[in-house]
Amino acid sequence: MLVTGLKRAGWAVEKPRGSMFLWAPVPERFRDAGSLEFAKLLLEKAQVAVSPGIGFGPLGEGHVRFALVENDQRIRQATRAIGHLLRSGEKG
C-alpha cells in the first residue's frame, strides 16, 4: 500500500524485498538539501516521520527510510500529504 501510494503521489520507489522498511531515494528536487533536511520537511509539511538515510552512515545519504508499521488508513493519509508536498512549489 505504501509503495502504491507513494507512486501515486509522484515518488518513484521500489518495493522492498522482504524487509519491514522501505528505503526511498530523496526526490531529485530535494536532493541538494540532503536526507536530514528532507526528513525534517516531510515532518513539518506532511506530518510524516521518516528516518534520514545519513543517520545510517554515508551510504544512506540521498535516501529516507520508512518503517512499515502503520495501518492502511494512516498510510493513505500519509501518502496523500506527501503528494500535496511533492506537487507544491516547496523546495528543500
GUVO-187847 format. One record per atom (N, C-alpha, C): residue in one letter; residue number from 1; z, y, x; atom name. Coordinates in nm, 2 decimals. Example, Ala and Ser with C-alpha at 12.3 -4.5 7.8 and 13.67 -1.06 7.14 Angstrom:
<recs>
{'A', 1, {0.78, -0.57, 1.32}, 'N'}
{'A', 1, {0.78, -0.45, 1.23}, 'CA'}
{'A', 1, {0.78, -0.33, 1.32}, 'C'}
{'S', 2, {0.71, -0.22, 1.28}, 'N'}
{'S', 2, {0.71, -0.11, 1.37}, 'CA'}
{'S', 2, {0.79, 0.00, 1.29}, 'C'}
</recs>
This chain:
<recs>
{'M', 1, {0.00, -0.12, 0.08}, 'N'}
{'M', 1, {0.00, 0.00, 0.00}, 'CA'}
{'M', 1, {0.00, 0.13, 0.09}, 'C'}
{'L', 2, {0.08, 0.13, 0.20}, 'N'}
{'L', 2, {0.08, 0.24, 0.28}, 'CA'}
{'L', 2, {-0.05, 0.27, 0.35}, 'C'}
{'V', 3, {-0.12, 0.17, 0.40}, 'N'}
{'V', 3, {-0.25, 0.18, 0.46}, 'CA'}
{'V', 3, {-0.35, 0.24, 0.36}, 'C'}
{'T', 4, {-0.35, 0.18, 0.24}, 'N'}
{'T', 4, {-0.44, 0.23, 0.14}, 'CA'}
{'T', 4, {-0.42, 0.37, 0.11}, 'C'}
{'G', 5, {-0.29, 0.41, 0.09}, 'N'}
{'G', 5, {-0.25, 0.55, 0.05}, 'CA'}
{'G', 5, {-0.29, 0.64, 0.16}, 'C'}
{'L', 6, {-0.26, 0.61, 0.29}, 'N'}
{'L', 6, {-0.30, 0.70, 0.40}, 'CA'}
{'L', 6, {-0.45, 0.72, 0.41}, 'C'}
{'K', 7, {-0.52, 0.61, 0.39}, 'N'}
{'K', 7, {-0.67, 0.62, 0.40}, 'CA'}
{'K', 7, {-0.72, 0.71, 0.29}, 'C'}
{'R', 8, {-0.66, 0.69, 0.17}, 'N'}
{'R', 8, {-0.70, 0.78, 0.05}, 'CA'}
{'R', 8, {-0.66, 0.93, 0.08}, 'C'}
{'A', 9, {-0.56, 0.95, 0.16}, 'N'}
{'A', 9, {-0.52, 1.08, 0.20}, 'CA'}
{'A', 9, {-0.61, 1.14, 0.31}, 'C'}
{'G', 10, {-0.69, 1.06, 0.37}, 'N'}
{'G', 10, {-0.78, 1.11, 0.47}, 'CA'}
{'G', 10, {-0.73, 1.08, 0.61}, 'C'}
{'W', 11, {-0.64, 0.98, 0.63}, 'N'}
{'W', 11, {-0.59, 0.95, 0.76}, 'CA'}
{'W', 11, {-0.63, 0.81, 0.79}, 'C'}
{'A', 12, {-0.72, 0.79, 0.88}, 'N'}
{'A', 12, {-0.78, 0.66, 0.92}, 'CA'}
{'A', 12, {-0.67, 0.58, 1.00}, 'C'}
{'V', 13, {-0.62, 0.48, 0.94}, 'N'}
{'V', 13, {-0.52, 0.39, 1.01}, 'CA'}
{'V', 13, {-0.56, 0.25, 1.00}, 'C'}
{'E', 14, {-0.51, 0.17, 1.09}, 'N'}
{'E', 14, {-0.53, 0.02, 1.10}, 'CA'}
{'E', 14, {-0.42, -0.05, 1.03}, 'C'}
{'K', 15, {-0.45, -0.16, 0.96}, 'N'}
{'K', 15, {-0.34, -0.24, 0.91}, 'CA'}
{'K', 15, {-0.26, -0.31, 1.02}, 'C'}
{'P', 16, {-0.13, -0.31, 1.01}, 'N'}
{'P', 16, {-0.05, -0.37, 1.12}, 'CA'}
{'P', 16, {-0.08, -0.52, 1.12}, 'C'}
{'R', 17, {-0.06, -0.58, 1.23}, 'N'}
{'R', 17, {-0.09, -0.73, 1.25}, 'CA'}
{'R', 17, {0.04, -0.80, 1.25}, 'C'}
{'G', 18, {0.12, -0.80, 1.15}, 'N'}
{'G', 18, {0.24, -0.88, 1.15}, 'CA'}
{'G', 18, {0.37, -0.81, 1.20}, 'C'}
{'S', 19, {0.38, -0.69, 1.16}, 'N'}
{'S', 19, {0.49, -0.61, 1.21}, 'CA'}
{'S', 19, {0.55, -0.53, 1.09}, 'C'}
{'M', 20, {0.67, -0.49, 1.10}, 'N'}
{'M', 20, {0.73, -0.41, 0.99}, 'CA'}
{'M', 20, {0.71, -0.26, 1.02}, 'C'}
{'F', 21, {0.62, -0.23, 1.11}, 'N'}
{'F', 21, {0.59, -0.09, 1.15}, 'CA'}
{'F', 21, {0.44, -0.07, 1.15}, 'C'}
{'L', 22, {0.40, 0.05, 1.11}, 'N'}
{'L', 22, {0.26, 0.09, 1.12}, 'CA'}
{'L', 22, {0.25, 0.21, 1.22}, 'C'}
{'W', 23, {0.18, 0.18, 1.33}, 'N'}
{'W', 23, {0.15, 0.28, 1.43}, 'CA'}
{'W', 23, {0.02, 0.35, 1.39}, 'C'}
{'A', 24, {0.03, 0.49, 1.37}, 'N'}
{'A', 24, {-0.08, 0.56, 1.33}, 'CA'}
{'A', 24, {-0.12, 0.67, 1.43}, 'C'}
{'P', 25, {-0.24, 0.69, 1.47}, 'N'}
{'P', 25, {-0.28, 0.79, 1.56}, 'CA'}
{'P', 25, {-0.26, 0.93, 1.49}, 'C'}
{'V', 26, {-0.21, 1.02, 1.57}, 'N'}
{'V', 26, {-0.19, 1.16, 1.51}, 'CA'}
{'V', 26, {-0.33, 1.21, 1.48}, 'C'}
{'P', 27, {-0.35, 1.26, 1.36}, 'N'}
{'P', 27, {-0.48, 1.31, 1.32}, 'CA'}
{'P', 27, {-0.53, 1.42, 1.42}, 'C'}
{'E', 28, {-0.66, 1.41, 1.45}, 'N'}
{'E', 28, {-0.72, 1.50, 1.55}, 'CA'}
{'E', 28, {-0.68, 1.64, 1.55}, 'C'}
{'R', 29, {-0.68, 1.70, 1.43}, 'N'}
{'R', 29, {-0.65, 1.85, 1.43}, 'CA'}
{'R', 29, {-0.50, 1.88, 1.47}, 'C'}
{'F', 30, {-0.41, 1.78, 1.47}, 'N'}
{'F', 30, {-0.27, 1.80, 1.50}, 'CA'}
{'F', 30, {-0.24, 1.74, 1.64}, 'C'}
{'R', 31, {-0.34, 1.68, 1.71}, 'N'}
{'R', 31, {-0.31, 1.61, 1.83}, 'CA'}
{'R', 31, {-0.26, 1.69, 1.94}, 'C'}
{'D', 32, {-0.31, 1.82, 1.96}, 'N'}
{'D', 32, {-0.27, 1.90, 2.06}, 'CA'}
{'D', 32, {-0.12, 1.94, 2.06}, 'C'}
{'A', 33, {-0.07, 1.94, 1.94}, 'N'}
{'A', 33, {0.08, 1.97, 1.92}, 'CA'}
{'A', 33, {0.17, 1.86, 1.97}, 'C'}
{'G', 34, {0.11, 1.73, 1.97}, 'N'}
{'G', 34, {0.19, 1.62, 2.02}, 'CA'}
{'G', 34, {0.26, 1.55, 1.90}, 'C'}
{'S', 35, {0.30, 1.43, 1.93}, 'N'}
{'S', 35, {0.36, 1.34, 1.83}, 'CA'}
{'S', 35, {0.50, 1.40, 1.77}, 'C'}
{'L', 36, {0.57, 1.46, 1.86}, 'N'}
{'L', 36, {0.70, 1.51, 1.81}, 'CA'}
{'L', 36, {0.68, 1.62, 1.72}, 'C'}
{'E', 37, {0.60, 1.72, 1.75}, 'N'}
{'E', 37, {0.57, 1.83, 1.66}, 'CA'}
{'E', 37, {0.51, 1.79, 1.53}, 'C'}
{'F', 38, {0.42, 1.69, 1.54}, 'N'}
{'F', 38, {0.35, 1.64, 1.42}, 'CA'}
{'F', 38, {0.46, 1.57, 1.33}, 'C'}
{'A', 39, {0.55, 1.49, 1.39}, 'N'}
{'A', 39, {0.65, 1.42, 1.31}, 'CA'}
{'A', 39, {0.74, 1.53, 1.24}, 'C'}
{'K', 40, {0.77, 1.64, 1.31}, 'N'}
{'K', 40, {0.85, 1.74, 1.25}, 'CA'}
{'K', 40, {0.78, 1.81, 1.14}, 'C'}
{'L', 41, {0.65, 1.83, 1.15}, 'N'}
{'L', 41, {0.56, 1.89, 1.05}, 'CA'}
{'L', 41, {0.56, 1.80, 0.92}, 'C'}
{'L', 42, {0.55, 1.67, 0.94}, 'N'}
{'L', 42, {0.55, 1.58, 0.83}, 'CA'}
{'L', 42, {0.68, 1.58, 0.76}, 'C'}
{'L', 43, {0.79, 1.59, 0.83}, 'N'}
{'L', 43, {0.92, 1.60, 0.77}, 'CA'}
{'L', 43, {0.94, 1.73, 0.69}, 'C'}
{'E', 44, {0.90, 1.84, 0.75}, 'N'}
{'E', 44, {0.91, 1.97, 0.69}, 'CA'}
{'E', 44, {0.82, 1.99, 0.57}, 'C'}
{'K', 45, {0.70, 1.96, 0.58}, 'N'}
{'K', 45, {0.60, 1.99, 0.48}, 'CA'}
{'K', 45, {0.57, 1.88, 0.38}, 'C'}
{'A', 46, {0.59, 1.76, 0.42}, 'N'}
{'A', 46, {0.57, 1.65, 0.32}, 'CA'}
{'A', 46, {0.69, 1.57, 0.29}, 'C'}
{'Q', 47, {0.80, 1.60, 0.35}, 'N'}
{'Q', 47, {0.93, 1.53, 0.33}, 'CA'}
{'Q', 47, {0.91, 1.38, 0.36}, 'C'}
{'V', 48, {0.84, 1.35, 0.47}, 'N'}
{'V', 48, {0.82, 1.21, 0.51}, 'CA'}
{'V', 48, {0.87, 1.20, 0.66}, 'C'}
{'A', 49, {0.96, 1.11, 0.68}, 'N'}
{'A', 49, {1.01, 1.09, 0.81}, 'CA'}
{'A', 49, {0.94, 0.97, 0.88}, 'C'}
{'V', 50, {0.89, 1.00, 1.00}, 'N'}
{'V', 50, {0.83, 0.91, 1.09}, 'CA'}
{'V', 50, {0.89, 0.92, 1.23}, 'C'}
{'S', 51, {0.87, 0.82, 1.31}, 'N'}
{'S', 51, {0.92, 0.83, 1.45}, 'CA'}
{'S', 51, {0.80, 0.88, 1.54}, 'C'}
{'P', 52, {0.83, 0.98, 1.62}, 'N'}
{'P', 52, {0.72, 1.03, 1.71}, 'CA'}
{'P', 52, {0.70, 0.93, 1.82}, 'C'}
{'G', 53, {0.57, 0.90, 1.85}, 'N'}
{'G', 53, {0.54, 0.80, 1.95}, 'CA'}
{'G', 53, {0.60, 0.83, 2.09}, 'C'}
{'I', 54, {0.61, 0.95, 2.12}, 'N'}
{'I', 54, {0.67, 0.99, 2.25}, 'CA'}
{'I', 54, {0.81, 0.93, 2.27}, 'C'}
{'G', 55, {0.88, 0.91, 2.17}, 'N'}
{'G', 55, {1.01, 0.85, 2.17}, 'CA'}
{'G', 55, {1.01, 0.71, 2.22}, 'C'}
{'F', 56, {0.90, 0.65, 2.23}, 'N'}
{'F', 56, {0.89, 0.51, 2.28}, 'CA'}
{'F', 56, {0.82, 0.50, 2.42}, 'C'}
{'G', 57, {0.81, 0.62, 2.48}, 'N'}
{'G', 57, {0.75, 0.62, 2.61}, 'CA'}
{'G', 57, {0.62, 0.69, 2.61}, 'C'}
{'P', 58, {0.57, 0.72, 2.73}, 'N'}
{'P', 58, {0.44, 0.79, 2.75}, 'CA'}
{'P', 58, {0.32, 0.73, 2.67}, 'C'}
{'L', 59, {0.32, 0.60, 2.66}, 'N'}
{'L', 59, {0.20, 0.54, 2.60}, 'CA'}
{'L', 59, {0.21, 0.55, 2.44}, 'C'}
{'G', 60, {0.33, 0.59, 2.39}, 'N'}
{'G', 60, {0.34, 0.62, 2.25}, 'CA'}
{'G', 60, {0.29, 0.75, 2.21}, 'C'}
{'E', 61, {0.27, 0.84, 2.30}, 'N'}
{'E', 61, {0.23, 0.98, 2.27}, 'CA'}
{'E', 61, {0.09, 0.97, 2.20}, 'C'}
{'G', 62, {0.07, 1.06, 2.10}, 'N'}
{'G', 62, {-0.05, 1.05, 2.03}, 'CA'}
{'G', 62, {-0.05, 0.97, 1.90}, 'C'}
{'H', 63, {0.07, 0.91, 1.88}, 'N'}
{'H', 63, {0.09, 0.82, 1.76}, 'CA'}
{'H', 63, {0.22, 0.86, 1.69}, 'C'}
{'V', 64, {0.24, 0.82, 1.57}, 'N'}
{'V', 64, {0.36, 0.82, 1.50}, 'CA'}
{'V', 64, {0.38, 0.68, 1.44}, 'C'}
{'R', 65, {0.51, 0.64, 1.42}, 'N'}
{'R', 65, {0.54, 0.51, 1.37}, 'CA'}
{'R', 65, {0.61, 0.52, 1.23}, 'C'}
{'F', 66, {0.55, 0.45, 1.14}, 'N'}
{'F', 66, {0.61, 0.44, 1.00}, 'CA'}
{'F', 66, {0.68, 0.31, 1.00}, 'C'}
{'A', 67, {0.80, 0.31, 0.94}, 'N'}
{'A', 67, {0.87, 0.18, 0.91}, 'CA'}
{'A', 67, {0.84, 0.14, 0.77}, 'C'}
{'L', 68, {0.80, 0.02, 0.75}, 'N'}
{'L', 68, {0.75, -0.03, 0.62}, 'CA'}
{'L', 68, {0.87, -0.08, 0.54}, 'C'}
{'V', 69, {0.96, 0.01, 0.50}, 'N'}
{'V', 69, {1.08, -0.03, 0.44}, 'CA'}
{'V', 69, {1.10, 0.04, 0.30}, 'C'}
{'E', 70, {1.01, 0.12, 0.26}, 'N'}
{'E', 70, {1.03, 0.19, 0.13}, 'CA'}
{'E', 70, {0.96, 0.11, 0.01}, 'C'}
{'N', 71, {1.00, 0.14, -0.11}, 'N'}
{'N', 71, {0.95, 0.08, -0.22}, 'CA'}
{'N', 71, {0.81, 0.14, -0.26}, 'C'}
{'D', 72, {0.74, 0.08, -0.35}, 'N'}
{'D', 72, {0.60, 0.12, -0.38}, 'CA'}
{'D', 72, {0.60, 0.27, -0.43}, 'C'}
{'Q', 73, {0.69, 0.30, -0.52}, 'N'}
{'Q', 73, {0.69, 0.44, -0.58}, 'CA'}
{'Q', 73, {0.71, 0.54, -0.47}, 'C'}
{'R', 74, {0.80, 0.52, -0.37}, 'N'}
{'R', 74, {0.82, 0.61, -0.27}, 'CA'}
{'R', 74, {0.70, 0.62, -0.17}, 'C'}
{'I', 75, {0.64, 0.51, -0.15}, 'N'}
{'I', 75, {0.52, 0.51, -0.06}, 'CA'}
{'I', 75, {0.41, 0.59, -0.13}, 'C'}
{'R', 76, {0.39, 0.57, -0.26}, 'N'}
{'R', 76, {0.28, 0.65, -0.33}, 'CA'}
{'R', 76, {0.32, 0.80, -0.32}, 'C'}
{'Q', 77, {0.44, 0.84, -0.34}, 'N'}
{'Q', 77, {0.49, 0.97, -0.33}, 'CA'}
{'Q', 77, {0.46, 1.03, -0.19}, 'C'}
{'A', 78, {0.50, 0.95, -0.09}, 'N'}
{'A', 78, {0.48, 1.00, 0.05}, 'CA'}
{'A', 78, {0.33, 1.02, 0.08}, 'C'}
{'T', 79, {0.25, 0.92, 0.04}, 'N'}
{'T', 79, {0.11, 0.94, 0.08}, 'CA'}
{'T', 79, {0.04, 1.05, 0.01}, 'C'}
{'R', 80, {0.08, 1.08, -0.12}, 'N'}
{'R', 80, {0.03, 1.20, -0.19}, 'CA'}
{'R', 80, {0.07, 1.33, -0.11}, 'C'}
{'A', 81, {0.20, 1.33, -0.07}, 'N'}
{'A', 81, {0.24, 1.45, 0.00}, 'CA'}
{'A', 81, {0.17, 1.47, 0.13}, 'C'}
{'I', 82, {0.15, 1.36, 0.20}, 'N'}
{'I', 82, {0.07, 1.36, 0.33}, 'CA'}
{'I', 82, {-0.07, 1.41, 0.30}, 'C'}
{'G', 83, {-0.13, 1.36, 0.20}, 'N'}
{'G', 83, {-0.27, 1.40, 0.16}, 'CA'}
{'G', 83, {-0.27, 1.55, 0.14}, 'C'}
{'H', 84, {-0.17, 1.61, 0.07}, 'N'}
{'H', 84, {-0.17, 1.75, 0.05}, 'CA'}
{'H', 84, {-0.16, 1.83, 0.18}, 'C'}
{'L', 85, {-0.08, 1.77, 0.27}, 'N'}
{'L', 85, {-0.07, 1.84, 0.41}, 'CA'}
{'L', 85, {-0.20, 1.83, 0.48}, 'C'}
{'L', 86, {-0.26, 1.71, 0.48}, 'N'}
{'L', 86, {-0.39, 1.69, 0.56}, 'CA'}
{'L', 86, {-0.50, 1.78, 0.50}, 'C'}
{'R', 87, {-0.50, 1.80, 0.37}, 'N'}
{'R', 87, {-0.61, 1.88, 0.31}, 'CA'}
{'R', 87, {-0.58, 2.03, 0.32}, 'C'}
{'S', 88, {-0.46, 2.07, 0.36}, 'N'}
{'S', 88, {-0.42, 2.21, 0.37}, 'CA'}
{'S', 88, {-0.48, 2.26, 0.50}, 'C'}
{'G', 89, {-0.47, 2.39, 0.52}, 'N'}
{'G', 89, {-0.51, 2.45, 0.64}, 'CA'}
{'G', 89, {-0.41, 2.45, 0.75}, 'C'}
{'E', 90, {-0.29, 2.38, 0.72}, 'N'}
{'E', 90, {-0.18, 2.37, 0.82}, 'CA'}
{'E', 90, {-0.23, 2.31, 0.95}, 'C'}
{'K', 91, {-0.18, 2.36, 1.06}, 'N'}
{'K', 91, {-0.21, 2.31, 1.19}, 'CA'}
{'K', 91, {-0.08, 2.29, 1.27}, 'C'}
{'G', 92, {-0.08, 2.20, 1.36}, 'N'}
{'G', 92, {0.04, 2.18, 1.44}, 'CA'}
{'G', 92, {0.06, 2.28, 1.55}, 'C'}
</recs>
